[in-house]
């Protein structure tokens, strides 16, 4: 697993180690201990969801506060998406800033959003 920081505090790009062969590929999409060691962020990974959208669909405008707050790990299994994260945390040093990235089945990048 390789981790890169973004322009948003606590938001990371995760590049998993991918094992490819003629059958396809295998990779570990998230490993809590490795993630914590590489980022210093303690998180409890609770749930994994998957959605599928038709071309041109806008999906996933999320804003959660208080007891409903949760981090997101976004990845693409087929095709590609432009993912944009905006820091709406008023106490954050990057409040009001945004970050965007293309996530695709080819680059296998993942975006961790606090």
Secondary structure as GFF3:
##gff-version 3
##sequence-region A 1 114
A	DSSP	beta_strand	2	5	.	.	.	ID=ss1
A	DSSP	beta_strand	12	15	.	.	.	ID=ss2
A	DSSP	beta_strand	18	21	.	.	.	ID=ss3
A	DSSP	beta_strand	24	27	.	.	.	ID=ss4
A	DSSP	alpha_helix	32	39	.	.	.	ID=ss5
A	DSSP	three_ten_helix	66	68	.	.	.	ID=ss6
A	DSSP	beta_strand	72	74	.	.	.	ID=ss7
A	DSSP	beta_strand	80	86	.	.	.	ID=ss8
A	DSSP	beta_strand	98	104	.	.	.	ID=ss9
A	DSSP	beta_strand	109	113	.	.	.	ID=ss10
###
